[in-house]
Amino acid sequence: MTTAIDPRYPVGRFSPPQGAVSAEERAQFLNQVAEAPARLRAAIQGLTETQLDTPYRDGGWSSRQVVHHVADSHMNAFIRFKLGLTEDNPTIKSYPEHLWADLADQKLSIDVSLPIVDNVHQRWVTVLRSMKETDWARTFNHPETGVQRLDRALALYAWHGRHHAAHITSLREQNGW
């Protein structure tokens, strides 16, 4: 008997690290963040415009919207890390992702957002690799989820990149693309 995978969570729901995040876990998460742009590009490689506009599930975003969302989300993540590193527990701004996904820019070519993902990640990973051990315990305050440590935020965004690339790759598998 096979267990059906929830199409909303093709790599599983995010499960935050329990207890202290080890240096080895952080290195793994950091590598996943660094790999996210290439993973996203590989997922969309060769898709037609029609395929890019196909939702990955009923009621879900299209692959085009997923690419633009990753750019939006990871720009915000980069800023959240910079705020967390330079201010004492700053309150960050949340945003209504589902509403952003319906704005006019979401219909643009993915070629607009892919370089954003590449370049934000280049800068973000540079900052991440420069962080000292004590920096990982720094925090920001998310208005919806509360105080977040940077090491746990790293785990979240490592998952987030894999999560959205898998939305696209699972759609491709379902449709034989």
C-alpha positions in Angstrom: 0.0 0.0 0.0 1.4 3.4 -0.9 0.7 6.5 1.0 -0.6 9.4 -1.1 1.6 12.5 -0.8 -0.2 15.7 0.0 0.4 17.9 -3.1 0.6 21.0 -0.9 3.7 19.5 0.8 5.6 17.4 -1.6 8.7 17.3 0.7 6.6 17.1 3.8 5.5 19.9 6.1 8.2 22.0 7.7 9.4 20.4 10.9 11.6 22.8 12.9 14.7 21.4 14.5 14.2 20.2 18.0 16.7 21.5 20.6 19.9 23.2 19.6 20.8 23.4 16.0 24.2 21.9 15.5 27.0 23.3 13.3 26.5 20.3 11.0 22.8 20.9 10.7 23.4 24.6 10.0 26.0 23.7 7.3 23.4 21.3 5.7 20.7 24.0 5.8 23.1 26.7 4.4 24.0 24.4 1.5 20.3 23.8 0.8 19.8 27.6 0.7 22.8 28.0 -1.6 21.5 25.3 -3.9 17.9 26.7 -4.1 18.4 28.8 -7.2 19.9 25.9 -9.2 17.2 23.6 -7.9 14.5 26.0 -9.0 16.1 26.5 -12.5 16.4 22.7 -12.9 12.7 22.3 -12.0 11.4 24.7 -14.6 14.0 23.9 -17.3 12.3 23.4 -20.7 8.7 24.1 -19.6 6.5 25.8 -22.1 4.5 29.0 -21.3 1.4 26.8 -21.0 3.1 24.4 -18.7 4.4 27.3 -16.6 0.8 28.5 -16.2 -0.5 25.1 -15.0 -1.3 24.9 -11.3 0.6 22.2 -9.4 -2.7 21.2 -7.8 -6.3 22.3 -7.8 -6.5 25.7 -6.2 -2.7 25.9 -6.2 -0.3 28.3 -7.8 1.2 27.9 -11.3 4.9 27.2 -11.7 5.2 30.8 -12.9 3.7 32.0 -9.6 5.9 29.7 -7.6 9.0 31.1 -9.2 7.9 34.7 -8.6 6.9 33.7 -5.0 10.3 32.3 -4.3 11.9 35.6 -5.4 9.5 37.6 -3.2 9.9 35.3 -0.2 13.7 35.0 -0.3 14.1 38.7 -0.8 12.1 39.1 2.4 14.2 36.4 4.1 17.4 38.1 3.2 16.2 41.3 4.7 14.9 39.5 7.8 18.4 38.0 8.4 20.1 41.4 7.9 17.6 43.0 10.4 18.2 40.2 12.8 22.0 40.6 12.6 22.0 44.4 13.0 19.1 45.1 15.4 18.0 43.6 18.7 15.0 41.4 18.0 13.4 43.6 15.4 9.8 43.1 14.5 9.7 42.2 10.8 6.9 42.8 8.4 4.8 39.9 7.2 2.9 40.0 3.9 -0.1 38.3 2.4 1.6 35.8 0.1 -1.7 34.7 -1.4 -2.6 38.2 -2.4 0.9 39.0 -3.7 0.5 35.9 -6.0 -2.4 37.5 -7.7 -0.7 40.8 -8.5 0.1 41.8 -12.1 3.9 41.0 -11.8 3.1 37.4 -11.3 2.2 37.1 -15.0 5.6 38.3 -16.1 8.2 36.0 -17.6 10.0 33.9 -15.1 13.2 35.4 -16.6 12.4 38.5 -14.5 12.5 36.6 -11.2 15.1 33.9 -11.8 18.0 36.5 -11.7 16.5 38.0 -8.5 16.6 34.5 -6.9 20.2 34.0 -8.1 21.5 37.4 -7.0 19.6 37.5 -3.6 21.0 34.1 -2.8 24.5 35.1 -3.7 24.3 38.0 -1.3 22.4 36.0 1.4 24.7 33.1 1.3 27.7 35.4 1.6 26.1 36.9 4.8 25.2 33.4 6.1 28.7 32.1 5.6 30.2 35.1 7.4 28.0 34.6 10.6 29.7 33.9 13.9 28.5 31.1 16.2 26.8 33.7 18.4 25.0 35.2 15.5 22.8 32.1 15.0 21.1 32.7 18.3 20.0 36.3 17.3 16.3 36.7 16.7 13.6 38.7 14.9 10.0 38.9 15.9 7.5 37.7 13.3 4.1 39.3 14.0 2.3 36.0 13.3 4.7 33.3 14.6 6.6 35.2 17.3 10.3 35.3 18.1 12.4 33.4 15.6 16.1 32.5 16.0 18.2 32.8 12.9 19.3 29.2 13.0 15.7 28.1 12.9 14.8 30.6 10.2 17.7 29.1 8.2 16.1 25.7 8.5 12.8 27.1 7.4 14.2 28.7 4.3 16.3 25.6 3.4 13.0 23.7 3.5 11.1 26.5 1.6 13.4 26.3 -1.4 13.1 22.5 -1.6 9.4 22.7 -1.0 8.6 25.0 -4.0 11.0 23.3 -6.4 9.2 20.1 -5.5 5.9 21.6 -6.4 7.2 22.1 -9.9 8.9 18.7 -10.2 5.9 16.9 -8.8 3.7 18.6 -11.4 6.1 17.6 -14.1 6.0 14.0 -12.9 2.2 13.9 -12.7 2.0 15.2 -16.3 4.9 13.3 -17.8 6.8 16.5 -18.7 
